Amino acid sequence: MPFNHISLPTGPASSALMREFYKVLLRPIGYTIYYENEAMIGFKNPVTSADFWLHQGGEDIAKLDTSSEAAALKHVKTLSRAHVAFNVGSPSEVDQWYENAIKAGGVSNGPPGLRSFAKDYYAAFVLDPLGNNIEAVHYKLPSSSS
């Protein structure tokens, strides 16, 4: 059964930064704002429901060290942040998503391209301002045989 939604904590100090990052990041793959107040924001995907949320939580979270790509990757490995993957409709949507993510301040964690995870798995990865590994992926699922 697929998940219903996910919510990432931002901490009060990073809430505005994370909201703006995800508004830019999710726009090219059809997400719109479903609900927003001071403590949280929910994004609705174009097909089903509000499945991606950010919430302030109680504690501040260390921002990603963006002084270099190596520092950012070390930061992530040390703190073990979340990994979230968004399905998109085509490889060109992965490319556009990646470009927007980088422009919004994301750090590359793997440029668009084919991956060995599965046949025809085309994906890109960025680290958000708190170091979460965010992915856009397009691939054809294998046909199920009865």
Order of alpha helices (4+ residues) and beta strands (2+ residues): beta-alpha-beta-beta-beta-alpha-beta-alpha-beta-beta-beta
